[in-house]
Amino acid sequence: MLERVAMDDAAQTVGADKGFMTDYLRQSADAMAAFAQDEVSQAIMLDMGTRIVTALENGGRLLIAGNGGSAADAQHIAGEFTARLMYDRRPLSAVALTTDTSGITAIGNDYGFADIFSRQVMALGREGDVFLGITTSGRSPNILRAFEAAREIGLVTAAFTGHAGVQGAHCDMTLAVPANWTPVIQQLHITAAHIVCGLVERALCPRPVGV
């Protein structure tokens, strides 16, 4: 009897797990399908690509920051620029503000966690550069302060966020992806980052014919 109960419990667990997976994949697919049809988002990604191209052509750089999974995305995106994405080409200037642990902990200790990115923006940013802040909630205090600092010194500001948009700061360009659940928002963010990087790559480093 106990063995039969254990088997029933195991079957219920497997069924629940399959239901979870199916639901997750459905939400992911639905959000990606909506994103693919979102002409506003496509126009914003084109604008982001153009602004980054202008910055890099003028000797500037792309600065990127985010928290948690978005910190990893910031590093991922910077790596696509400095290494390569679709094909071999020259490196493109991009810096993730999430990697300098000494700087981050010093700023966090001396000024507070809300300033860990804004002070780096003020130190490293130059007029005409682009700052991309990633915040799934649209409310991350350290990203909002970084937007303010970037605008004060003349950087172009861009945001990746969720459907609710950025709350508490103005950005030149805001990509509010069609999702409200953090895991799905993050999936769309990295897709958008690949598109924007690909647009910049195509503009600045055209693929050689026949390659």
C-alpha atoms as one frame of an Amber mdcrd trajectory, in Angstrom:
protein
   0.000   0.000   0.000   2.768   2.407   0.951   4.555   1.585  -2.299   1.407
   2.431  -4.304   1.031   5.765  -2.462   4.667   6.610  -3.208   4.129   5.800
  -6.895   1.007   7.990  -6.999   2.861  10.866  -5.325   5.729  10.517  -7.796
   3.302  10.541 -10.716   1.630  13.676  -9.366   5.032  15.354  -8.989   5.999
  14.496 -12.566   2.654  15.781 -13.791   3.074  19.040 -11.880   6.612  19.459
 -13.221   5.450  18.912 -16.792   2.686  21.437 -16.232   5.221  23.958 -14.933
   7.473  23.429 -17.947   4.602  23.686 -20.404   3.339  26.874 -18.798   6.802
  28.436 -18.729   7.471  27.617 -22.372   4.038  28.902 -23.373   4.592  32.225
 -21.619   8.046  32.502 -23.170   6.771  31.700 -26.667   3.799  34.068 -26.336
   6.046  36.929 -25.215   8.535  36.294 -28.014   5.723  36.190 -30.575   4.369
  39.493 -29.270   7.873  40.983 -29.351   8.345  39.865 -32.951   5.189  41.763
 -33.947   5.960  44.880 -31.870   6.835  47.592 -34.386   7.432  50.163 -31.633
  10.083  47.950 -30.047  11.688  47.379 -33.425  11.889  51.125 -34.034  13.464
  51.631 -30.597  16.076  48.929 -31.238  16.936  50.567 -34.559  17.314  53.902
 -32.769  19.523  52.341 -30.108  21.714  50.790 -32.772  22.028  54.120 -34.589
  22.906  56.029 -31.410  25.547  53.468 -30.438  27.025  53.550 -33.943  27.301
  57.346 -33.717  28.989  57.135 -30.326  31.507  54.540 -31.463  32.239  56.367
 -34.713  33.120  59.443 -32.660  35.513  57.572 -30.406  32.994  56.980 -27.622
  31.839  53.852 -25.885  28.846  51.931 -24.604  28.491  51.628 -20.813  26.118
  48.958 -19.462  24.799  48.138 -15.989  22.186  45.971 -14.287  21.564  43.996
 -11.091  21.516  40.247 -10.510  20.666  38.429 -13.721  20.748  41.786 -15.489
  24.325  42.289 -14.249  25.215  39.056 -16.028  23.355  40.338 -19.095  25.396
  43.568 -18.973  28.586  41.522 -19.065  27.190  39.268 -21.780  26.322  42.271
 -23.951  29.702  43.957 -23.430  31.373  40.701 -24.411  29.431  40.565 -27.672
  30.742  44.025 -28.558  34.371  43.542 -27.549  34.632  40.022 -28.987  32.244
  39.213 -31.839  28.615  38.279 -32.442  27.661  37.169 -35.949  31.107  37.073
 -37.573  34.750  38.037 -37.105  35.421  41.791 -37.009  37.287  44.447 -35.043
  36.434  44.902 -31.356  33.848  47.538 -30.442  34.136  49.599 -27.266  31.741
  48.503 -24.518  32.192  48.304 -20.746  30.024  46.503 -18.183  29.951  48.500
 -14.936  29.236  45.310 -12.978  32.714  43.741 -13.022  34.992  45.961 -10.892
  34.422  44.457  -7.448  36.872  46.806  -5.740  35.188  49.864  -7.207  31.674
  48.570  -6.557  32.382  47.648  -2.944  34.255  50.888  -2.253  31.409  52.984
  -3.631  28.809  50.834  -1.888  30.641  51.112   1.428  31.416  54.832   1.240
  28.315  56.172  -0.511  25.699  53.414  -0.636  24.501  50.713  -3.029  22.323
  53.209  -4.917  25.476  54.968  -6.176  27.510  51.987  -7.421  26.764  52.737
 -11.072  26.231  56.509 -11.063  29.746  57.193  -9.790  31.239  54.860 -12.400
  29.228  56.657 -15.092  30.590  59.997 -13.893  34.137  58.620 -13.789  34.169
  56.764 -17.104  31.480  58.395 -19.242  32.131  61.193 -21.696  29.671  63.383
 -23.542  28.264  61.463 -26.501  28.760  58.024 -24.969  25.744  55.733 -24.522
  24.651  54.343 -21.153  22.385  51.283 -21.236  20.683  50.540 -17.924  18.887
  47.209 -17.507  16.119  46.984 -14.906  13.377  44.373 -15.188  11.236  46.206
 -12.632  11.935  49.687 -13.979  12.541  50.829 -10.391  16.123  49.830  -9.496
  17.481  52.837  -7.545  21.073  52.395  -8.677  20.021  52.252 -12.330  17.754
  55.290 -11.959  20.592  57.294 -10.383  22.917  56.174 -13.149  20.436  57.499
 -15.732  20.396  60.857 -13.941  24.208  61.007 -13.783  24.505  60.030 -17.437
  22.138  62.768 -18.558  23.917  65.365 -16.415  27.218  64.795 -18.217  25.762
  64.458 -21.697  25.488  60.726 -22.297  22.727  59.222 -24.399  20.547  57.109
 -22.096  18.899  53.826 -23.054  16.880  51.394 -20.951  15.899  47.749 -21.171
  12.933  47.097 -18.889   9.624  45.265 -18.584   6.191  46.186 -19.850   5.660
  48.782 -17.090   8.574  50.883 -18.339  11.046  52.949 -16.330   9.552  54.619
 -13.267  11.388  57.579 -11.754  13.845  58.643 -14.441  13.793  59.898 -18.012
  15.631  58.039 -20.770  16.242  58.989 -24.368  15.210  55.479 -25.427  13.242
  52.910 -23.432  12.696  49.371 -24.662   9.794  48.109 -22.531   9.452  44.494
 -23.646   5.974  42.870 -23.712   6.319  40.828 -20.524   5.737  41.295 -16.791
   7.465  38.184 -15.411  11.170  38.652 -14.660  12.478  35.395 -16.239  10.672
  36.136 -19.508  11.664  39.811 -19.443  15.295  38.726 -19.173  14.919  36.368
 -22.136  13.590  39.208 -24.274  16.337  41.542 -23.062  19.123  39.289 -24.271
  17.317  38.804 -27.575  17.048  42.586 -27.939  20.721  42.975 -27.019  21.738
  40.531 -29.744  19.635  42.458 -32.259  21.091  45.841 -31.257  24.647  44.488
 -31.257  24.015  42.878 -34.643  22.779  46.187 -36.056  25.900  47.974 -34.796
  28.139  45.210 -36.103  26.541  45.396 -39.559  26.881  49.190 -39.698  30.437
  49.553 -38.447  31.957  46.292 -39.642  30.160  45.094 -42.790  30.615  41.405
 -43.376  33.100  40.760 -46.196  31.507  39.471 -49.383  31.728  35.699 -49.616
  32.382  35.207 -45.883
